[in-house]
Amino acid sequence: MKKLITFILLSSLFFIACQNNDAGKNTDANAGDSKATDSSMIKATIKDVGQQQEKLSQMTPLPPEELKTMLPDSLLGVAKQNENASNANGAAFASADYILSDTTMVAVGIYDCAGPAGAGIYSLQFLSLLNRDQENEEEFTKTIDYNGNKAFAHCDKESNDCTFSFFAAGRYLVSLNSRKINVDILRQAANSMNFK
């Protein structure tokens, strides 16, 4: 499992590095320095991620029912509905819906990234999303700073259906998926959540 996680992580970082390299091509005299900096940043990122995954894989996973207690009783002024807890791919997962109206809602999902399976989810479902900044007329995908860490935001501009994902308390992968609610409001909702 560790070899698979490491392979996927390195492949993702290699892909990101290639994209950054292509996007950053220029003809000025500092191009060589830029490549050296990019390379050292990638090496530092790989080291940090490897350490984080190792730390996560050594933690004891929570039972799904305990993880479910981390779902807020209310979010954006409405009570939770459709609460669920399970073991997804060997990692605890809890989710709930917060329905504001017939057309607007937020679905919150929390993975416990502890243990080998959780560390794999951290790599596959969070790290692989970071640094994929792109925007066109229909949608945008970007990495943003959130409480001193990186977070992932994606929105369909026409429908205003958005996703905001972040890593909390050194072990939880949290995702807020909305229907007709923008990322700024999802970010405010995330700020109201409390993780032990």
Short mmCIF file of the C-alpha atoms (twelve columns), coordinates in Angstrom:
data_MODEL
# 
_entry.id   MODEL 
# 
loop_
_atom_site.group_PDB 
_atom_site.id 
_atom_site.type_symbol 
_atom_site.label_atom_id 
_atom_site.label_alt_id 
_atom_site.label_comp_id 
_atom_site.label_asym_id 
_atom_site.label_seq_id 
_atom_site.Cartn_x 
_atom_site.Cartn_y 
_atom_site.Cartn_z 
_atom_site.pdbx_PDB_model_num 
ATOM 1   C CA . MET A 1   0.000   0.000  0.000   1 
ATOM 2   C CA . LYS A 2   2.822   2.433  0.879   1 
ATOM 3   C CA . LYS A 3   4.482   1.778  -2.476  1 
ATOM 4   C CA . LEU A 4   1.224   2.501  -4.301  1 
ATOM 5   C CA . ILE A 5   0.654   5.707  -2.333  1 
ATOM 6   C CA . THR A 6   4.228   6.837  -2.931  1 
ATOM 7   C CA . PHE A 7   3.959   6.055  -6.653  1 
ATOM 8   C CA . ILE A 8   0.696   7.989  -7.006  1 
ATOM 9   C CA . LEU A 9   2.074   10.911 -5.018  1 
ATOM 10  C CA . LEU A 10  5.269   11.084 -7.053  1 
ATOM 11  C CA . SER A 11  3.284   10.782 -10.293 1 
ATOM 12  C CA . SER A 12  1.005   13.650 -9.233  1 
ATOM 13  C CA . LEU A 13  3.944   15.841 -8.244  1 
ATOM 14  C CA . PHE A 14  5.760   14.975 -11.474 1 
ATOM 15  C CA . PHE A 15  2.641   15.944 -13.442 1 
ATOM 16  C CA . ILE A 16  2.367   19.216 -11.509 1 
ATOM 17  C CA . ALA A 17  6.053   19.912 -12.053 1 
ATOM 18  C CA . CYS A 18  5.705   19.329 -15.780 1 
ATOM 19  C CA . GLN A 19  2.707   21.657 -15.970 1 
ATOM 20  C CA . ASN A 20  4.510   24.347 -13.990 1 
ATOM 21  C CA . ASN A 21  7.588   23.945 -16.156 1 
ATOM 22  C CA . ASP A 22  5.615   24.342 -19.385 1 
ATOM 23  C CA . ALA A 23  3.654   27.310 -18.055 1 
ATOM 24  C CA . GLY A 24  6.744   28.995 -16.715 1 
ATOM 25  C CA . LYS A 25  8.900   28.906 -19.856 1 
ATOM 26  C CA . ASN A 26  10.435  32.275 -20.555 1 
ATOM 27  C CA . THR A 27  13.411  33.719 -22.317 1 
ATOM 28  C CA . ASP A 28  14.799  36.057 -19.698 1 
ATOM 29  C CA . ALA A 29  18.121  35.489 -17.983 1 
ATOM 30  C CA . ASN A 30  16.501  34.277 -14.742 1 
ATOM 31  C CA . ALA A 31  14.934  31.182 -16.365 1 
ATOM 32  C CA . GLY A 32  17.732  28.932 -15.059 1 
ATOM 33  C CA . ASP A 33  17.258  30.221 -11.514 1 
ATOM 34  C CA . SER A 34  13.500  29.674 -11.798 1 
ATOM 35  C CA . LYS A 35  13.983  26.022 -12.810 1 
ATOM 36  C CA . ALA A 36  16.354  25.421 -9.923  1 
ATOM 37  C CA . THR A 37  13.886  27.015 -7.506  1 
ATOM 38  C CA . ASP A 38  10.986  24.948 -8.911  1 
ATOM 39  C CA . SER A 39  13.051  21.777 -8.528  1 
ATOM 40  C CA . SER A 40  14.006  22.521 -4.927  1 
ATOM 41  C CA . MET A 41  10.382  23.420 -4.089  1 
ATOM 42  C CA . ILE A 42  9.173   20.114 -5.548  1 
ATOM 43  C CA . LYS A 43  11.786  18.173 -3.563  1 
ATOM 44  C CA . ALA A 44  10.747  19.973 -0.370  1 
ATOM 45  C CA . THR A 45  7.072   19.294 -1.109  1 
ATOM 46  C CA . ILE A 46  7.742   15.589 -1.726  1 
ATOM 47  C CA . LYS A 47  9.638   15.373 1.565   1 
ATOM 48  C CA . ASP A 48  6.886   17.195 3.521   1 
ATOM 49  C CA . VAL A 49  4.146   15.094 1.949   1 
ATOM 50  C CA . GLY A 50  6.044   11.883 2.609   1 
ATOM 51  C CA . GLN A 51  6.454   12.851 6.255   1 
ATOM 52  C CA . GLN A 52  2.765   13.763 6.551   1 
ATOM 53  C CA . GLN A 53  1.689   10.456 4.995   1 
ATOM 54  C CA . GLU A 54  3.983   8.490  7.278   1 
ATOM 55  C CA . LYS A 55  2.604   10.351 10.289  1 
ATOM 56  C CA . LEU A 56  -0.986  9.715  9.180   1 
ATOM 57  C CA . SER A 57  -0.412  6.032  8.463   1 
ATOM 58  C CA . GLN A 58  0.846   5.522  12.040  1 
ATOM 59  C CA . MET A 59  -2.232  7.116  13.649  1 
ATOM 60  C CA . THR A 60  -5.144  5.032  14.902  1 
ATOM 61  C CA . PRO A 61  -8.273  5.596  12.799  1 
ATOM 62  C CA . LEU A 62  -11.492 6.684  14.477  1 
ATOM 63  C CA . PRO A 63  -14.607 4.521  14.247  1 
ATOM 64  C CA . PRO A 64  -17.148 6.015  11.791  1 
ATOM 65  C CA . GLU A 65  -19.695 6.742  14.537  1 
ATOM 66  C CA . GLU A 66  -17.139 8.864  16.408  1 
ATOM 67  C CA . LEU A 67  -16.258 10.767 13.247  1 
ATOM 68  C CA . LYS A 68  -19.962 11.498 12.749  1 
ATOM 69  C CA . THR A 69  -19.942 13.573 15.954  1 
ATOM 70  C CA . MET A 70  -17.696 16.092 14.165  1 
ATOM 71  C CA . LEU A 71  -20.444 17.034 11.739  1 
ATOM 72  C CA . PRO A 72  -21.909 20.361 12.886  1 
ATOM 73  C CA . ASP A 73  -25.470 20.226 14.244  1 
ATOM 74  C CA . SER A 74  -26.221 23.247 12.075  1 
ATOM 75  C CA . LEU A 75  -24.459 25.022 9.243   1 
ATOM 76  C CA . LEU A 76  -25.426 28.365 7.679   1 
ATOM 77  C CA . GLY A 77  -28.378 28.458 10.050  1 
ATOM 78  C CA . VAL A 78  -29.964 25.108 9.132   1 
ATOM 79  C CA . ALA A 79  -29.954 21.747 10.923  1 
ATOM 80  C CA . LYS A 80  -28.184 18.713 9.510   1 
ATOM 81  C CA . GLN A 81  -30.133 16.039 7.641   1 
ATOM 82  C CA . ASN A 82  -29.352 12.678 6.035   1 
ATOM 83  C CA . GLU A 83  -26.513 12.016 8.477   1 
ATOM 84  C CA . ASN A 84  -24.396 9.009  7.550   1 
ATOM 85  C CA . ALA A 85  -21.226 7.273  8.760   1 
ATOM 86  C CA . SER A 86  -19.374 4.407  7.120   1 
ATOM 87  C CA . ASN A 87  -16.052 2.853  6.319   1 
ATOM 88  C CA . ALA A 88  -15.157 4.010  2.798   1 
ATOM 89  C CA . ASN A 89  -12.189 2.243  1.220   1 
ATOM 90  C CA . GLY A 90  -10.924 1.298  4.692   1 
ATOM 91  C CA . ALA A 91  -11.173 4.816  6.138   1 
ATOM 92  C CA . ALA A 92  -13.890 6.312  8.323   1 
ATOM 93  C CA . PHE A 93  -16.198 8.706  6.492   1 
ATOM 94  C CA . ALA A 94  -19.101 10.811 7.791   1 
ATOM 95  C CA . SER A 95  -21.479 13.038 5.855   1 
ATOM 96  C CA . ALA A 96  -24.582 15.179 6.245   1 
ATOM 97  C CA . ASP A 97  -26.702 17.550 4.191   1 
ATOM 98  C CA . TYR A 98  -27.637 21.110 5.128   1 
ATOM 99  C CA . ILE A 99  -30.633 22.124 3.009   1 
ATOM 100 C CA . LEU A 100 -31.243 25.864 2.918   1 
ATOM 101 C CA . SER A 101 -34.065 25.843 0.339   1 
ATOM 102 C CA . ASP A 102 -35.469 23.813 -2.541  1 
ATOM 103 C CA . THR A 103 -32.570 24.987 -4.701  1 
ATOM 104 C CA . THR A 104 -29.668 25.588 -2.291  1 
ATOM 105 C CA . MET A 105 -27.826 23.135 -0.077  1 
ATOM 106 C CA . VAL A 106 -24.425 22.120 1.259   1 
ATOM 107 C CA . ALA A 107 -23.267 18.508 1.618   1 
ATOM 108 C CA . VAL A 108 -20.407 18.060 4.102   1 
ATOM 109 C CA . GLY A 109 -18.121 15.036 4.012   1 
ATOM 110 C CA . ILE A 110 -15.308 14.250 6.455   1 
ATOM 111 C CA . TYR A 111 -12.665 11.534 5.988   1 
ATOM 112 C CA . ASP A 112 -10.409 10.469 8.828   1 
ATOM 113 C CA . CYS A 113 -7.043  10.209 7.071   1 
ATOM 114 C CA . ALA A 114 -5.463  8.213  9.925   1 
ATOM 115 C CA . GLY A 115 -4.099  4.742  9.215   1 
ATOM 116 C CA . PRO A 116 -2.739  3.401  5.906   1 
ATOM 117 C CA . ALA A 117 -6.085  3.617  4.072   1 
ATOM 118 C CA . GLY A 118 -6.718  7.158  5.308   1 
ATOM 119 C CA . ALA A 119 -3.221  8.262  4.294   1 
ATOM 120 C CA . GLY A 120 -3.982  6.949  0.799   1 
ATOM 121 C CA . ILE A 121 -7.192  8.985  0.657   1 
ATOM 122 C CA . TYR A 122 -5.255  12.078 1.779   1 
ATOM 123 C CA . SER A 123 -2.925  11.569 -1.166  1 
ATOM 124 C CA . LEU A 124 -5.480  10.599 -3.800  1 
ATOM 125 C CA . GLN A 125 -8.357  12.897 -2.952  1 
ATOM 126 C CA . PHE A 126 -6.606  15.995 -1.641  1 
ATOM 127 C CA . LEU A 127 -2.967  16.293 -2.655  1 
ATOM 128 C CA . SER A 128 -3.711  15.348 -6.243  1 
ATOM 129 C CA . LEU A 129 -6.123  18.304 -6.456  1 
ATOM 130 C CA . LEU A 130 -3.721  20.968 -5.264  1 
ATOM 131 C CA . ASN A 131 -1.880  23.243 -7.698  1 
ATOM 132 C CA . ARG A 132 -4.360  22.633 -10.513 1 
ATOM 133 C CA . ASP A 133 -5.277  26.230 -11.126 1 
ATOM 134 C CA . GLN A 134 -7.316  26.836 -14.248 1 
ATOM 135 C CA . GLU A 135 -10.215 28.994 -15.325 1 
ATOM 136 C CA . ASN A 136 -12.407 29.327 -18.369 1 
ATOM 137 C CA . GLU A 137 -15.844 30.767 -19.156 1 
ATOM 138 C CA . GLU A 138 -17.691 27.828 -17.547 1 
ATOM 139 C CA . GLU A 139 -15.701 27.012 -14.389 1 
ATOM 140 C CA . PHE A 140 -12.651 27.610 -12.254 1 
ATOM 141 C CA . THR A 141 -10.402 25.371 -10.201 1 
ATOM 142 C CA . LYS A 142 -7.836  26.853 -7.859  1 
ATOM 143 C CA . THR A 143 -5.660  26.283 -4.825  1 
ATOM 144 C CA . ILE A 144 -6.142  28.920 -2.146  1 
ATOM 145 C CA . ASP A 145 -4.649  29.737 1.237   1 
ATOM 146 C CA . TYR A 146 -6.879  28.756 4.112   1 
ATOM 147 C CA . ASN A 147 -5.926  29.189 7.774   1 
ATOM 148 C CA . GLY A 148 -2.223  28.954 6.930   1 
ATOM 149 C CA . ASN A 149 -2.639  25.830 4.773   1 
ATOM 150 C CA . LYS A 150 -3.682  25.025 1.235   1 
ATOM 151 C CA . ALA A 151 -7.291  24.374 0.254   1 
ATOM 152 C CA . PHE A 152 -8.977  23.443 -3.009  1 
ATOM 153 C CA . ALA A 153 -11.874 25.348 -4.600  1 
ATOM 154 C CA . HIS A 154 -13.879 24.479 -7.695  1 
ATOM 155 C CA . CYS A 155 -16.990 26.205 -9.081  1 
ATOM 156 C CA . ASP A 156 -19.275 25.901 -12.051 1 
ATOM 157 C CA . LYS A 157 -19.861 29.565 -12.921 1 
ATOM 158 C CA . GLU A 158 -23.275 29.103 -14.508 1 
ATOM 159 C CA . SER A 159 -24.917 26.921 -11.844 1 
ATOM 160 C CA . ASN A 160 -22.820 28.245 -8.911  1 
ATOM 161 C CA . ASP A 161 -22.323 24.636 -7.750  1 
ATOM 162 C CA . CYS A 162 -19.050 24.669 -5.822  1 
ATOM 163 C CA . THR A 163 -16.656 22.503 -3.830  1 
ATOM 164 C CA . PHE A 164 -14.335 23.645 -1.054  1 
ATOM 165 C CA . SER A 165 -11.929 21.039 0.390   1 
ATOM 166 C CA . PHE A 166 -9.346  21.453 3.136   1 
ATOM 167 C CA . PHE A 167 -7.235  19.443 5.572   1 
ATOM 168 C CA . ALA A 168 -8.046  20.048 9.252   1 
ATOM 169 C CA . ALA A 169 -6.413  19.258 12.605  1 
ATOM 170 C CA . GLY A 170 -3.609  17.320 10.940  1 
ATOM 171 C CA . ARG A 171 -5.832  14.352 10.001  1 
ATOM 172 C CA . TYR A 172 -9.276  15.212 8.590   1 
ATOM 173 C CA . LEU A 173 -10.069 15.771 4.923   1 
ATOM 174 C CA . VAL A 174 -13.166 17.978 4.834   1 
ATOM 175 C CA . SER A 175 -15.186 18.702 1.726   1 
ATOM 176 C CA . LEU A 176 -18.142 21.068 1.387   1 
ATOM 177 C CA . ASN A 177 -20.113 20.600 -1.835  1 
ATOM 178 C CA . SER A 178 -22.812 23.131 -2.630  1 
ATOM 179 C CA . ARG A 179 -25.699 23.676 -4.920  1 
ATOM 180 C CA . LYS A 180 -26.098 27.362 -5.819  1 
ATOM 181 C CA . ILE A 181 -23.781 28.595 -3.039  1 
ATOM 182 C CA . ASN A 182 -20.476 30.292 -3.863  1 
ATOM 183 C CA . VAL A 183 -17.028 29.438 -2.500  1 
ATOM 184 C CA . ASP A 184 -16.852 32.484 -0.221  1 
ATOM 185 C CA . ILE A 185 -19.930 31.306 1.669   1 
ATOM 186 C CA . LEU A 186 -18.561 27.737 1.803   1 
ATOM 187 C CA . ARG A 187 -15.365 29.133 3.270   1 
ATOM 188 C CA . GLN A 188 -17.353 30.993 5.943   1 
ATOM 189 C CA . ALA A 189 -19.251 27.781 6.712   1 
ATOM 190 C CA . ALA A 190 -15.952 25.900 7.024   1 
ATOM 191 C CA . ASN A 191 -14.715 28.519 9.503   1 
ATOM 192 C CA . SER A 192 -17.663 27.707 11.757  1 
ATOM 193 C CA . MET A 193 -16.722 24.015 11.950  1 
ATOM 194 C CA . ASN A 194 -14.750 22.753 14.928  1 
ATOM 195 C CA . PHE A 195 -12.240 19.894 14.825  1 
ATOM 196 C CA . LYS A 196 -10.673 18.262 17.881  1 
# 
